[in-house]
Every structure is written in C-alpha cells, then in structure tokens.
C-alpha cells in the first residue's frame, strides 16, 4: 500500500515502549482493519465477518512497525472474531506459533442484538443518534457501559508489563470515552495507554492516554 507514512507511528510506539517500567501495566490497542461489514455499511457487532481486500492490506501495512517491537510485549491478545484475529496475524506477519496470539471473546465488539446485520444508512436519524449515545443499549444486546466494564475486567486480569491488544472500535471508544475519544478511530489505528492500579472490583482503570495514531484516510485503494 503506497503513500502510508508510518514514521509517526514508529516514533510514538518506540517512545512509549522505551519509557515503560516493569511496575507499570501498559496497553497498545489496535482497532481491527476494514471488514466486509465496514465496507458495506452493515452493523456487525458479533457477526463474524471477514476483512475486506483493503482491510488485509491495511493490517499488513502495520507489520513493518509492529514486527520490530513484538518482543517488547509480554503478551498479545485479540478478539476471537475473525476480522480482528486476521488483523493480528497480518499485522504480525503470520507468526509461526499461532498460540502467541490469545483469542478471547471478552475483547469482542458490542453485541448489537436486534440491530445486528442492519445497514446503517437505512436507520432513521433518531436511531443513528441512539447508536452513538454513550449510554446506548442495543435491543436484546449490550450497552456501551457493559462493553467498557468487560474490557476493564479483562484488562484487570493482565499482569504488569506491556501488552498488545487487537480489538474493535466500540471497545476502544467506550473504554476511552472519558479521555476524549468520542468517535471511533479509523480502522487499524493504534493507541497507547497506561493503566492505574486496579480498584476493588478488579476493573482496570485508565491512568493516562499516552498516544493516538490514526490510520490515515485514503480516498482510494492505492
């Protein structure tokens, strides 16, 4: 994929990892690459769609940076949905030991329930506004606060050190909403964050958002 300048990503990621200490718990979150659902404008929470052709190119583009720093991460995790696990394998250059990437349901996108499979453009303006409401509750599905809680609970189980997490836009946005991430970052965007000590509910709370690198928007697949 031409014309993708990854220098800023490498600068941000390198600085983030170099300033880490063994006593800290730090995460690098990667949003899954463009899926067939993204391409078609379909609401796909737990629907197990695959990456689009462009999405595979997006994910593989990250390999030139992430492969250099793979050994800096104590563990690597991915949502068990195909579009996300494929993003991880492409971005890491298809590691020979597939078990290096732990695939878990706790990192899945929001379960949109009765809204699963609907076309976003076919929704009314009122329904679109509901989807972006931070308290949105999907009919027969999950709410954004529930997604944040299950992500926080999973992050709370991780040991100190650096962890690479491949997940979805809704998980990232719901967890970081209070830090100003009120819109989903572009597919294949990368964010670094430091977690605070766990609270009494074993939920990992954010200490600080360290960096955001948004995968550049391309007008055409080049």
C-alpha positions in Angstrom: 0.0 0.0 0.0 1.6 3.2 -1.2 1.8 6.6 0.5 1.3 5.5 4.0 3.8 7.3 6.3 4.3 5.2 9.4 7.2 7.3 10.8 4.9 9.0 13.4 3.6 5.6 14.5 7.0 4.3 15.0 8.2 7.4 16.9 5.2 7.2 19.2 5.3 3.5 19.7 9.1 3.4 20.3 8.9 6.3 22.8 6.0 4.6 24.6 7.8 1.3 25.0 11.2 2.8 25.9 9.6 4.7 28.8 7.8 1.7 30.2 8.8 0.2 33.5 8.2 -3.3 34.9 5.9 -1.9 37.6 3.5 -0.4 35.1 0.7 -2.0 33.1 0.6 -0.5 29.7 -1.5 -1.4 26.7 -1.2 -0.8 22.9 -4.7 -1.1 21.4 -5.1 -1.7 17.7 -8.5 -1.4 16.0 -9.3 -4.2 13.6 -8.8 -3.4 9.9 -11.6 -2.7 7.5 -14.1 -5.6 7.4 -16.6 -6.5 4.8 -19.2 -5.1 7.2 -17.4 -1.8 7.3 -17.3 -1.8 3.5 -21.0 -2.5 3.1 -22.1 -0.2 5.9 -23.6 -3.1 7.9 -23.8 -3.1 11.7 -21.6 -6.0 12.6 -21.0 -6.4 16.3 -20.8 -10.2 17.0 -21.4 -11.1 13.3 -18.3 -12.9 12.3 -17.4 -11.1 9.0 -14.0 -11.2 7.4 -11.7 -8.5 6.3 -12.2 -6.7 3.0 -9.3 -6.8 0.5 -8.4 -3.3 1.6 -8.5 -4.3 5.2 -6.0 -7.1 4.6 -3.7 -4.5 3.0 -4.2 -2.1 5.9 -3.4 -4.8 8.5 -0.3 -5.9 6.7 1.0 -2.3 6.4 1.3 -2.3 10.2 3.7 -5.2 10.1 6.7 -3.0 9.1 6.4 -1.4 12.5 4.8 -3.9 14.9 7.2 -6.7 13.9 10.1 -4.6 15.1 8.6 -4.3 18.6 6.8 -7.6 19.0 9.4 -8.8 21.6 8.7 -5.7 23.8 5.2 -7.1 24.6 4.7 -9.5 27.5 1.5 -10.9 25.9 -0.5 -10.4 22.7 -4.3 -10.6 22.7 -7.1 -10.4 20.1 -10.8 -10.6 19.9 -11.9 -14.0 18.7 -13.9 -12.5 15.9 -12.4 -13.4 12.5 -11.9 -9.8 11.3 -9.9 -9.0 14.4 -7.8 -12.1 14.7 -6.9 -11.8 11.0 -5.8 -8.2 11.6 -3.5 -9.5 14.3 -2.0 -12.2 12.2 -1.5 -9.9 9.2 0.0 -7.1 11.3 2.4 -9.5 13.0 3.5 -11.2 9.7 1.8 -14.5 10.3 3.7 -15.8 13.3 4.6 -19.5 13.0 3.3 -20.1 16.6 -0.3 -19.2 16.3 -0.7 -19.6 20.1 1.3 -16.4 20.6 -1.9 -14.5 20.0 -4.5 -15.3 22.7 -8.0 -15.0 21.1 -10.8 -14.1 23.6 -14.4 -13.3 23.5 -14.0 -10.5 26.2 -12.4 -8.3 23.5 -15.4 -8.6 21.1 -17.3 -5.6 19.7 -20.6 -4.6 21.3 -23.3 -7.1 20.8 -25.9 -5.1 18.8 -28.6 -7.6 19.3 -31.6 -6.9 17.1 -29.6 -4.2 15.2 -27.0 -6.8 14.0 -26.9 -7.0 10.2 -28.9 -3.8 9.6 -27.5 -1.2 7.2 -26.5 1.9 9.0 -27.7 4.2 6.2 -31.1 2.6 6.4 -31.6 3.7 10.0 -33.6 6.8 10.9 -31.7 9.8 12.2 -33.0 9.1 15.7 -31.7 5.5 15.6 -28.3 6.7 14.4 -28.1 9.2 17.3 -29.0 6.4 19.7 -26.1 4.2 18.4 -23.6 7.0 19.3 -25.1 7.8 22.7 -22.6 6.7 25.4 -25.5 5.0 27.3 -26.8 3.2 24.2 -28.5 -0.1 25.0 -28.8 -2.5 22.0 -32.2 -4.2 21.9 -31.6 -7.8 23.0 -27.9 -6.9 23.1 -25.3 -5.0 25.2 -24.9 -1.4 26.2 -21.7 0.7 25.8 -21.1 0.7 29.6 -21.3 -3.1 29.6 -18.7 -3.2 26.9 -16.4 -0.9 28.9 -16.9 -3.0 32.0 -16.0 -6.3 30.3 -12.9 -4.7 28.7 -11.9 -3.2 32.1 -12.4 -6.6 33.8 -10.2 -8.3 31.2 -7.5 -5.7 31.3 -7.6 -6.1 35.1 -6.5 -9.7 34.8 -3.3 -8.8 33.0 0.0 -8.7 34.8 2.2 -5.6 34.8 4.2 -5.0 31.6 3.4 -4.2 28.0 0.5 -5.9 26.3 -0.6 -5.7 22.6 -4.4 -5.8 22.2 -6.2 -6.2 18.9 -9.8 -5.2 19.4 -12.7 -3.2 17.9 -13.7 0.4 17.6 -16.5 0.2 20.0 -14.4 -1.3 22.8 -11.7 1.3 22.3 -14.2 4.2 22.2 -16.2 3.0 25.2 -13.1 2.5 27.3 -11.5 5.8 26.4 -14.6 8.0 26.1 -13.8 10.0 29.2 -10.4 10.8 27.7 -12.0 12.5 24.7 -12.1 9.5 22.3 -15.8 10.1 21.5 -15.6 8.8 17.9 -14.3 5.5 16.8 -10.7 5.8 15.5 -10.1 4.7 11.9 -9.7 1.1 11.2 -6.1 -0.1 12.0 -5.5 2.9 14.3 -3.1 2.4 17.2 -3.4 3.8 20.7 -1.1 3.6 23.8 -2.3 3.9 27.4 -1.2 3.4 30.9 -3.5 1.7 33.5 -3.9 2.7 37.1 -3.9 0.3 39.9 -7.0 -1.9 40.0 -10.0 -0.9 42.0 -11.9 -3.1 44.5 -14.0 -4.6 41.7 -10.9 -5.8 39.8 -11.7 -3.4 37.0 -8.6 -1.8 35.3 -9.0 2.0 35.3 -7.1 4.3 33.0 -4.3 6.4 34.3 -3.5 8.2 31.1 -3.9 8.0 27.4 -0.3 8.3 26.1 -0.7 8.4 22.3 -3.1 8.1 19.4 -2.1 7.3 15.9 -4.9 7.4 13.4 -4.5 5.3 10.3 -4.7 7.9 7.5 -7.9 8.1 5.5 -7.3 7.2 1.8 -9.6 8.4 -0.9 -8.9 5.4 -2.9 -7.3 2.0 -2.5 -3.7 2.6 -3.6 
